[in-house]
Amino acid sequence: MLTAFDHVLLAAPPGSEAELRGYYVDVLGMTEIPKPPALAARGGCWFQAGSVQLHLGIEKDFRPPKKAHPGLRVTGIEAYAHRVGAAGAPVIWDDDLPGHRRFYSEDPVGNRLEFLEPLP
């Protein structure tokens, strides 16, 4: 029986780890978590906030996906959108999901991210 997601993996180009750390830690407020040594040798980085984990793995011929994305639930979405926008990332609001407030953005390497908060 499937009980939960363990993590979501996004790809990133070689040498982008410092830029990703700045975004996922400083902008999104996640914590970097250590990769097992055998996996750390491959590059990339892992982040966590509560039970949510995002892993970024290095892909030699990286191209960001146009549609695929993780949906990240947040609280205080207006303030969160301001924080993301102030860091220079796009904030594209979308009101098409009933019962939610949401926007799309991109990380520094172009991975699409969805941020959403259920309406009260």
Contact map, one row per residue, 1 for C-alpha under 8 A:
111000000000000000000000000000000000000000000000000000000000000000000000000000000000000000000000000000000000000000000000
111100000000000000000000000000000000000000000000000000000000000000000000000000000000000000000000000000000000000000000000
111110000000000000000000000000000000000000000000000000000000000000000000000000000000000000000000000000000000000000000000
011111000000000000000000000000000000000000000000000000000000000000000000000000000000000000000000000000000000000000000000
001111110000000000000000000000000000000000000000000000000000000000000000000000000000000000000000000000000000000000000000
000111110000000000000000000000000000000000000000000110000000000000000000000000000000000000000000000000000000000000000000
000011111000000000000000000000000000000000000000000111100000000000000000000000000000000000000000000000000000000000000000
000011111100000000000000000000000000000000000000000011100000000000000100000000000000000000000000000000000000000000000000
000000111110000000000000000000000000000000000000000001111000000000000000000000000000000000000000000000000000000000000000
000000011111000000000000000000000000000000000000000001111000000000000000000000000000000000000000000000000000001000000000
000000001111100000000000000000000000000000000000000000011110010100000000000000000000000000000000000000000000001000000000
000000000111110100000000000000000000000000010000000000011110010100000000000000000000000000000000000000000000100000000000
000000000011111100000000000000000000000000000000000000000111110000000000000000000000000000000000000000000000100000000000
000000000001111110000000000000000000000000100000000000000111000000000000000000000000000000000000000000000000000000000000
000000000000111111000000000000000000000000000000000000000000000000000000000000000000000000000000000000000000000000000000
000000000001111111110000000000000000000000010000000000000000000000000000000000000000000000000000000000000000100000000000
000000000000011111111000000000000000000000111000000000000000000000000000000000000000000000000000000000000000000000000000
000000000000001111111100000000000000000000000000000000000000000000000000000000000000000000000000000000000000000000000000
000000000000000111111110000000000000000000000000000000000000000000000000000000000000000000000000000000000001000000000000
000000000000000111111111000000000000000000000000000000000000000000000000000000000000000000000000000000000011100000000000
000000000000000011111111110000010000000000001000000000000000000000000000000000000000000000000000000000000000000000000000
000000000000000001111111111000000000000000000000000000000000000000000000000000000000000000000000000000000000000000000000
000000000000000000111111111100000000000000000000000000000000000000000000000000000000000000000000000000000011000000000000
000000000000000000011111111111100000000000000010000000000000000000000000000000000000000000000000000000000000000000000000
000000000000000000001111111111110000000000000010000000000000000000000000000000000000000000000000000000000000000000000000
000000000000000000001111111111000000000000000000000000000000000000000000000000000000000000000000000000000000000000000000
000000000000000000000111111110000000000000000000000000000000000000000000000000000011001000000000000000000000000000000000
000000000000000000000011111111000000000000000000000000000000000000000000000000000001000000000000000000000000000000000000
000000000000000000000001111111100000000000000000100000000000000000000000000000000000000000000000000000000000000000000000
000000000000000000000001110111110000000000000011100000000000000000000000000000000000000000000000000000000000000000000000
000000000000000000000001100011111000000000000011100000000000000000000000000000000000000000000000000000000000000000000000
000000000000000000001000100001111100000000001111000000000000000000000000000000000000000000000000000000000000000000000000
000000000000000000000000000000111110000000001111000000000000000000000000000000000000000000000000000000000000000000000000
000000000000000000000000000000011111000000001100000000000000000000000000000000000000000000000000000000000000000000000000
000000000000000000000000000000001111101100001100000000000000000000000000000000000000000000000000000000000000000000000000
000000000000000000000000000000000111111100000000000000000000000000000000000000000000000000000000000000000000000000000000
000000000000000000000000000000000011111110000000000000000000000000000000000000000000000000000000000000000000000000000000
000000000000000000000000000000000001111111000000000000000000000000000000000000000000000000000000000000000000000000000000
000000000000000000000000000000000011111111100000000000000000000000000000000000000000000000000000000000000000000000000000
000000000000000000000000000000000011111111111000000000000000000000000000000000000000000000000000000000000000000000000000
000000000000000000000000000000000000111111100000000000000000000000000000000000000000000000000000000000000000000000000000
000000000000000000000000000000000000011111110000000000001100000000000000000000000000000000000000000000000000000000000000
000000000000010010000000000000000000001111111000000000001100000000000000000000000000000000000000000000000000000000000000
000000000001000110000000000000000000000101111100000000111100000000000000000000000000000000000000000000000000000000000000
000000000000000010001000000000011110000100111110000000111000000000000000000000000000000000000000000000000000000000000000
000000000000000000000000000000011110000000011111000011110000000000000000000000000000000000000000000000000000000000000000
000000000000000000000001100001111000000000001111100011100000000000000000000000000000000000000000000000000000000000000000
000000000000000000000000000001111000000000000111111111000000000000000000000000000000000000000000000000000000000000000000
000000000000000000000000000011100000000000000011111110000000000000000000000000000000000000000000000000000000000000000000
000000000000000000000000000000000000000000000001111100000000000000000000000000000000000000000000000000000000000000000000
000000000000000000000000000000000000000000000001111110000000000000000000000000000000000000000000000000000000000000000000
000001100000000000000000000000000000000000000001111111000000000000000000000000000000000000000000000000000000000000000000
000001110000000000000000000000000000000000000111101111100000000000000000000000000000000000000000000000000000000000000000
000000111100000000000000000000000000000000000111000111110000000000000000000000000000000000000000000000000000000000000000
000000111100000000000000000000000000000000011110000011111000000000000000000000000000000000000000000000000000000000000000
000000001111000000000000000000000000000000011100000001111100000000000000000000000000000000000000000000000000000000000000
000000001111000000000000000000000000000001111000000000111110000000000000000000000000000000000000000000000000000000000000
000000000011110000000000000000000000000001110000000000011111010000000000000000000000000000000000000000000000000000000000
000000000011110000000000000000000000000000000000000000001111110000000000000000000000000000000000000000000000000000000000
000000000000110000000000000000000000000000000000000000000111110000000000000000000000000000000000000000000000000000000000
000000000000100000000000000000000000000000000000000000000011111000000000000000000000000000000000000000000000000000000000
000000000011100000000000000000000000000000000000000000000111111100000000000000000000000000000000000000000000000000000000
000000000000000000000000000000000000000000000000000000000000111110000000000000000000000000000000000000000000000000000000
000000000011000000000000000000000000000000000000000000000000011111000000000000000000000000000000000000000000111100000000
000000000000000000000000000000000000000000000000000000000000001111111000000000000000000000000000000000000000011100000000
000000000000000000000000000000000000000000000000000000000000000111110000000000000000000000000000000000000000000100000000
000000000000000000000000000000000000000000000000000000000000000011111000000000000000000000000000000000000000000100000000
000000000000000000000000000000000000000000000000000000000000000011111100000000000000000000000000000000000000000100000000
000000000000000000000000000000000000000000000000000000000000000010111110000000000000000000000000000000000000001111000000
000000010000000000000000000000000000000000000000000000000000000000011111000000000000000000000000000000000000000111000000
000000000000000000000000000000000000000000000000000000000000000000001111100000000000000000000000000000000000000011110000
000000000000000000000000000000000000000000000000000000000000000000000111110000000000000000000000000000000000000011110000
000000000000000000000000000000000000000000000000000000000000000000000011111000000000000000000000000000000000000000111000
000000000000000000000000000000000000000000000000000000000000000000000001111110010000000000000000000000000000000000111000
000000000000000000000000000000000000000000000000000000000000000000000000111110010000000000000000000000000000000000001000
000000000000000000000000000000000000000000000000000000000000000000000000011111110000000000000000000000000000000000001000
000000000000000000000000000000000000000000000000000000000000000000000000011111111000000000000000000011000000000000111000
000000000000000000000000000000000000000000000000000000000000000000000000000111111100000000000000000000000000000000000000
000000000000000000000000000000000000000000000000000000000000000000000000000111111110000000000000000000000000000000000000
000000000000000000000000000000000000000000000000000000000000000000000000011111111111000000000000000000000000000000000000
000000000000000000000000000000000000000000000000000000000000000000000000000011111111100000100000000000100000000000000000
000000000000000000000000000000000000000000000000000000000000000000000000000001111111110000000000000000000000000000000000
000000000000000000000000001000000000000000000000000000000000000000000000000000111111111000000000000000000000000000000000
000000000000000000000000001100000000000000000000000000000000000000000000000000011111111111100000000000000000000000000000
000000000000000000000000000000000000000000000000000000000000000000000000000000001111111111100000000000000000000000000000
000000000000000000000000000000000000000000000000000000000000000000000000000000000111111110000000000000000000000000000000
000000000000000000000000001000000000000000000000000000000000000000000000000000000011111110000000000000000000000000000000
000000000000000000000000000000000000000000000000000000000000000000000000000000000001111111000000000000000000000000000000
000000000000000000000000000000000000000000000000000000000000000000000000000000000001111111100000000000001111000000000000
000000000000000000000000000000000000000000000000000000000000000000000000000000000001100111110000000000011100000000000000
000000000000000000000000000000000000000000000000000000000000000000000000000000001001100011111000000000111000000000000000
000000000000000000000000000000000000000000000000000000000000000000000000000000000000000001111100000000111000000000000000
000000000000000000000000000000000000000000000000000000000000000000000000000000000000000000111110000001110000000000000000
000000000000000000000000000000000000000000000000000000000000000000000000000000000000000000011111100011110000000000000000
000000000000000000000000000000000000000000000000000000000000000000000000000000000000000000001111110111000000000000000000
000000000000000000000000000000000000000000000000000000000000000000000000000000000000000000000111110000000000000000000000
000000000000000000000000000000000000000000000000000000000000000000000000000000000000000000000111111111000000000000000000
000000000000000000000000000000000000000000000000000000000000000000000000000000000000000000000011111100000000000000000000
000000000000000000000000000000000000000000000000000000000000000000000000000000000000000000000000111110000000000000000110
000000000000000000000000000000000000000000000000000000000000000000000000000000000000000000000010111111000000000000011110
000000000000000000000000000000000000000000000000000000000000000000000000000010000000000000000110101111100000000000011110
000000000000000000000000000000000000000000000000000000000000000000000000000010000000000000001110100111110000000001111000
000000000000000000000000000000000000000000000000000000000000000000000000000000001000000000111100000011111000000001110000
000000000000000000000000000000000000000000000000000000000000000000000000000000000000000001111100000001111100000111100000
000000000000000000000000000000000000000000000000000000000000000000000000000000000000000011110000000000111110000111100000
000000000000000000000000000000000000000000000000000000000000000000000000000000000000000011000000000000011111111110000000
000000000000000000010010000000000000000000000000000000000000000000000000000000000000000010000000000000001111111110000000
000000000000000000110010000000000000000000000000000000000000000000000000000000000000000010000000000000000111111000000000
000000000001100100010000000000000000000000000000000000000000000100000000000000000000000000000000000000000111111000000000
000000000000000000000000000000000000000000000000000000000000000110000000000000000000000000000000000000000111111100000000
000000000110000000000000000000000000000000000000000000000000000110001000000000000000000000000000000000000111111110000000
000000000000000000000000000000000000000000000000000000000000000111111100000000000000000000000000000000011110011111000000
000000000000000000000000000000000000000000000000000000000000000000001111000000000000000000000000000000011110001111100000
000000000000000000000000000000000000000000000000000000000000000000001111000000000000000000000000000001111000000111110000
000000000000000000000000000000000000000000000000000000000000000000000011110010000000000000000000000001111000000011111000
000000000000000000000000000000000000000000000000000000000000000000000011110010000000000000000000000111100000000001111100
000000000000000000000000000000000000000000000000000000000000000000000000111110000000000000000000000111000000000000111110
000000000000000000000000000000000000000000000000000000000000000000000000000000000000000000000000001110000000000000011111
000000000000000000000000000000000000000000000000000000000000000000000000000000000000000000000000001110000000000000001111
000000000000000000000000000000000000000000000000000000000000000000000000000000000000000000000000000000000000000000000111
